[in-house]
Amino acid sequence: MYDLRKLSPKQLILLFIVVLAIYFTGFNPADENNNDNNFISGTVSRVVDGDTLILNVSGHDRRVRLLGVDTPETVHPKKKTEFYGPEASNFTKKNLTGKKIWLEYDKAPRDKYNRHLAYIWLVKPQNINENSIRDYMFNAKLLLGGYAKKLIIKPNSKYADIFSKFELEARNLKRGLWKKN
């Protein structure tokens, strides 16, 4: 164990910067055994709403915000429950609560609220293509079912084009959110 009192002010500042960098990049040594080809597995312990959940990874809880999608509000402290919000929230709860899932990160791993930003896979993908995204990525299922609108916040735009296609498909078929004019 190190005695921090023996460090110089410069060393303390450097240590503080390193700790902050580790914290804000989302690095967790417990993930190293759980991280396989940029996919981290965990179990959904709770669904907050349609696009936010609590994931247990190696005994640690993470608040995860799904990338590329925005479901109608149900728990926002300053907004009323929006049209199709309860349906989106219930869909996510029904499909994810208690399930093992895989997180896929994009370029920015966290947002300004310190939530992990990720794509959620129901099975660990072997080959990523339009069919596997359609069948196994939960973010895509929200779009295809009309439970969410596409929301791309740069730099996290890995699946922006395909998400646009999926949202348009749901709109044209008048699914979920798109039932209403």
N, C-alpha and C positions, 0 to 999 in steps of 0.2 A: 504494500500500500504506500502511495506517495504522500508526502507531507506538503500540501499546497502552500503552506506558509514559507517554504524554502524557495519557492519560485519567484523570479523577478517580475516586476510589473509587465514587462514585455512578454514574458512567457505566459503569464496569466491571461493577457489579452489574446494571445495566439490560441491558447487552450479554449478560451471562451468562443472564439470564432470557429474553431474546429467543431466544438459541440453544437453550436448553432447550425453549421453547415450540415452536419449529420442529421440533426432534428428536422430541418426543413426539406431535406431531400428524401426523407422517408426511409433512410437506411435503418435496418433493424437486424442485428446479427442473428436473431432467431429465425429470420427469413432464409438464411443461407442454405439450410437443409431443405427448405420448402420451395425454393425458387428453381424452376426447371425451364430453361429457354424463355425467360421473361414472363413466365406464368407462375403466380403464387396461389396456392390453394388455401381455402379456409371454409368455415361453416358459418352460414348466416344465422346469427343469434336473434336478430330483430330487424324488422322492416320499419323504418321511420315514416316513409311515404313512398310514392311510386318510383322515385329516382334516387332515394337515399336509404342506406341500410347500415347495420352494424355487423361486421364480419369478425369472427374469431380466427386469428391466425397464430398458431403456436402458443395458445393461451393468452394472447393479447387482443383486445378489442380495437377495431379500426372503424371509424366512421367513413363510409365510402359513398361518393357521389358518382352516379353513372355518367360516363362521358357521351356526348353527342346527342343526348335526349333531354327533354324537359317535360315532365308530367304536370298536369294541373295541380295547383296548391290544395293541400288539405290541412296542413299543420302550421302554416306561416302565421307568426304572431300579429302581423299587421294587415293580412289579407283574408278575405272571406274564402270559404271553400269554393273552388272554381268548378265549372261544368266538367264532368267526367273525372274529377279528382278522386272521389271515393272508389270508383271503378278501377282506376289505375293503381291506386294504393292496394286495393283488395287483390288485384291480379298479381302484383309483386309479392304480397304476403303469401298468397296461395302457392305460387310457383317457387319461392326462394326460402321461406322460413324453414330452418333446420336442415337445409340442403348443403351439400359440399359443392362449392363452385370454384372457378379459377378466375383470378384477376389478371387483366392484361393492361399494363400502363402504356401511356403514350409519351409525349415529350415532357410535360410538366406533371409530376406525380402528385402534387397537392395544390389546393386553392388557397385563397386568402383567409379562409375559415379553418385551415389546416385539415380539411377533409382529403382523404385519398381520392384521386380521380382515376377511374378505371372503366374498362369494358368488362362485362361479366360473361363468362362462358359457363354453360351448363355441363359441358364435358371438355376435357382438355383437348384442344384442336390439334390434329396431326397435320392437316393441310388447310390453310386459310384461303378460301375462295368464296364466291357469292353464295353458293349452296350451303357451305358450312356456317357462314355468318347467319344466313336465313334460318337454318335449323338449330343452331346451338348457341348463338350469342343472344343473351337476354335483352340487351339494349335494342337489338334489331327486332326482337319479338314485340317490344313495346311500340315501336314505330309501325310495324306491319299490322298490329292489332288496333291501331288508332288510339292507343293509350298515351302517346307522347307525340310531341312535335320535335323536329330536328333542332338541336341547339349546338352549334359548333363554336367553341371559344378557342382561338388560336393560343398556343401552338398545337393544341390537341385536335388534329384534324385528319388523322390516319384513315378513317372510314367515312369522311364527309360525302364523297360522291355516291357511295352505295346507300348511305343513310338518306340522301335526297331522293334516290330512286324508291326506297322503301316507303318514305312518307308520301310520295306521289301515288304509289300503289294504294295505300290506305285511303287517301283522299278520293281517288277515282272510284274505289269500291264503297265509299261512304261508311267506313268502319269507325267505331268509337267516337272520338272527338269530331269526326267529319260527318256524322249523322246530321248534326245541326248545320244550318246554312252557314 
